[in-house]
Amino acid sequence: MDLSQKIMAGVLAAFLLISLLRIFSAPIRLALKVLGNTLLGFLALWAVNLTAGVTGIALGLNLMNALVIGILGLPGFVLLLLVQWVL
């Protein structure tokens, strides 16, 4: 493989990499946003469980609860409280 073929292969690889990044940038951005919100949901659940002795409100600290709070926000928290109250 001579130099011109290596340069062409490098240009083609860079073009493919840029194309893939442009195609998948929105789903990757959405996945990172959901991950960040889920981490914030974990922190919210942890804070709620820290104050459970004072407030009497306790929710399980697990991935599903964190996802609900992370995706839905405050309405998700209220939804979890209502589900706990009903069940």
C-alpha positions in Angstrom: 0.0 0.0 0.0 1.6 3.2 -1.1 1.2 6.7 0.5 -1.7 7.9 -1.7 -3.8 4.8 -0.8 -3.1 5.3 2.9 -4.2 9.0 2.6 -7.4 8.0 0.7 -8.1 5.3 3.4 -7.6 7.9 6.1 -9.9 10.4 4.4 -12.5 7.8 3.9 -12.3 6.6 7.5 -12.6 10.3 8.7 -15.6 10.8 6.5 -17.3 7.7 7.8 -16.6 8.6 11.4 -18.0 12.1 10.9 -21.0 10.7 9.1 -21.7 8.3 12.0 -21.3 11.0 14.6 -23.8 13.2 12.7 -26.3 10.4 12.3 -26.1 9.2 15.9 -25.6 12.6 17.7 -29.3 13.1 18.5 -29.8 9.5 20.0 -26.5 9.8 21.9 -27.5 13.2 23.3 -30.9 11.9 24.3 -29.3 8.9 26.0 -26.9 11.1 27.9 -29.8 13.4 29.0 -31.8 10.4 30.3 -28.7 9.1 32.1 -28.1 12.5 33.7 -31.8 12.8 34.8 -31.7 9.3 36.2 -28.7 10.2 38.3 -30.6 13.3 39.5 -33.5 11.0 40.3 -31.2 8.8 42.4 -30.1 11.9 44.3 -33.7 13.0 44.9 -34.6 9.5 46.2 -31.6 9.5 48.4 -32.6 12.9 49.8 -36.1 11.8 50.4 -34.9 8.7 52.2 -32.6 10.8 54.4 -35.5 12.9 55.6 -37.9 9.9 55.9 -37.7 10.0 59.7 -38.9 13.6 59.8 -41.4 13.6 57.0 -42.6 10.0 57.0 -42.2 9.7 53.2 -39.9 6.9 52.1 -39.5 5.5 48.6 -37.3 2.7 47.5 -33.9 3.6 46.1 -33.9 1.6 42.9 -33.4 2.0 39.2 -37.0 2.0 38.2 -38.0 4.7 40.7 -35.0 6.8 39.6 -36.0 6.4 35.9 -39.5 7.5 36.7 -38.4 10.5 38.6 -35.6 11.2 36.1 -37.9 11.1 33.0 -41.1 12.6 34.5 -39.6 14.9 37.1 -41.8 16.2 39.9 -45.0 14.6 38.5 -43.0 11.3 38.5 -42.3 11.8 42.2 -45.9 12.5 42.9 -46.9 9.4 40.8 -44.6 7.2 42.9 -46.1 8.6 46.1 -49.6 7.9 44.9 -48.7 4.4 43.8 -47.2 3.8 47.2 -50.2 5.2 49.0 -52.7 3.2 46.9 -50.8 -0.1 47.2 
